[in-house]
Amino acid sequence: MPLQRIQQMSQHGHTHHIYLDNSATTAPYTEVILCMGELMCDTYGNPSSSHSAGRAAKVKVEESRRSISEILRCTPSEVFFTSGGTESDNTVLRSAVEMGVRHIISSPTEHHAITATLKAIEASNAVKLPQNRVRVDYVKINQYGDVDMDDLEHLLCQSSEKTLVSLMHGNNEIGNIYDINAIGSLCHSHGALYHSDAVQTMGHFSFDLKNMDVDFLSASAHKFHGPKGIGLLYCKAGTNLPSFILGGMQERGMRSGTENVPAISGMALAMQINQKHQDEDLVKILSLKKSLIDSLREIKGIRFNGRCTQEDSMPTLVSVTLPIKKDSGMTLLALDMAGVCVSAGSACMAGAWQPSGVITALYGENDPMSDCPTIRFSMCKYNTEEEIDTAVQAVKNIL
Ligand SMILES: Cc1ncc(COP(=O)(O)O)c(C=O)c1O
């Protein structure tokens, strides 16, 4: 593929549409694409091989780990490469159970990578001895998606067994940001471990993990202009999570499997670029978000979901429910035909669109807008004010 096309793709996504679905995935940076291509050509050795080609690949993996740990302010030995957010989330829950955790507290607003794994853990209780069964509790949340900290404390107080709390950092559907340190210090004061799914925030925000009250964090490179299929799990020193995947002893025996060297390097590079431009990117994205909210507010009867209009929410995301009785699928299709790519806050089940678990957790089963479409707009620095105007106009045309 010619270099010019790579640059065009990376900086503007696919130029024939307006891409406002950056919480689903982002366009990889040109530099990331080029770096990965180069590594695939030149550094294809297996990092486990002892010859020079293998050693060269190993150097790339360890350089990336060091660079990422410097950005996150932790030690390289606390960073484990995985295939992405889903694997990191699954791993931490399942390995915690293997480590003796018998009580897990989470929330109905978590990503499916957490809620589906918790359902599977609960289902497996049926075939376990009573002493090995795992109790799963969901903390109460209010109609804005805030975690009820009193309820969390109440659940922690009830816990006499080894406990893990899994509560995310940035919500992928409604944009709420949860206070990792407040949740973590409450968990730690009750002797519980704390995991946070930071898939929507890591790579965008500053982390100072050495001074943060968190034991495990999940992240995924494709959410911050890195490649797909690569992510990480941060495990604080001393947490001693057992091996996730057994085999050739890669990742210090924790996560076996030949390392994806180009993707690992691509992830590290994307993080470096983000860190360098973090402040200016934030200003730009916040200004786009303000314009989007202001224009959407002109629509009578529109509902903004969660805390997405507040200053302390994710800068990239706005979730709204539109005041029309229309299928979410049809709404997305109409926007797509107008050249606007967004996501629905609903899932298609057996041919019918149902509000997502997160939207239901906020408004309950009797939500008066349950048959109205929920749309998630998610931006990145490559979007423009004109794109925002066109997207809102497309929504107004549908109404
Ligand atoms: C909050 C959150 N957790 C986990 C995931 C899964 O990450 P991945 O796509 O890397 O498996 C996502 C992806 O949408 C997410 O938004």
The ligand as a Tripos MOL2 file, in Angstrom:
@<TRIPOS>MOLECULE
LIG
   16    16     1     0     0
SMALL
NO_CHARGES

@<TRIPOS>ATOM
      1 C1        -14.5500   -0.7850   28.8840 C.3       1 LIG1
      2 C2        -14.1120   -1.8590   27.9380 C.ar      1 LIG1
      3 N1        -13.5860   -2.9890   28.4110 N.ar      1 LIG1
      4 C3        -13.1540   -3.9720   27.6110 C.ar      1 LIG1
      5 C4        -13.2650   -3.8670   26.2400 C.ar      1 LIG1
      6 C5        -12.7610   -4.9640   25.3770 C.3       1 LIG1
      7 O1        -11.5070   -4.6190   24.8210 O.3       1 LIG1
      8 P1        -10.9230   -5.3700   23.5420 P.3       1 LIG1
      9 O2        -11.6970   -4.9010   22.3710 O.co2     1 LIG1
     10 O3         -9.4810   -4.9640   23.4780 O.co2     1 LIG1
     11 O4        -11.0550   -6.8300   23.7900 O.co2     1 LIG1
     12 C6        -13.8320   -2.7120   25.6910 C.ar      1 LIG1
     13 C7        -14.0220   -2.5860   24.2390 C.2       1 LIG1
     14 O5        -14.9710   -1.9850   23.7760 O.2       1 LIG1
     15 C8        -14.2580   -1.6720   26.5580 C.ar      1 LIG1
     16 O6        -14.7970   -0.5450   26.0960 O.3       1 LIG1
@<TRIPOS>BOND
     1     1     2 1
     2     2     3 ar
     3     2    15 ar
     4     3     4 ar
     5     4     5 ar
     6     5     6 1
     7     5    12 ar
     8     6     7 1
     9     7     8 1
    10     8     9 2
    11     8    10 1
    12     8    11 1
    13    12    13 1
    14    12    15 ar
    15    13    14 2
    16    15    16 1
@<TRIPOS>SUBSTRUCTURE
     1 LIG1         1 GROUP 0 **** ****
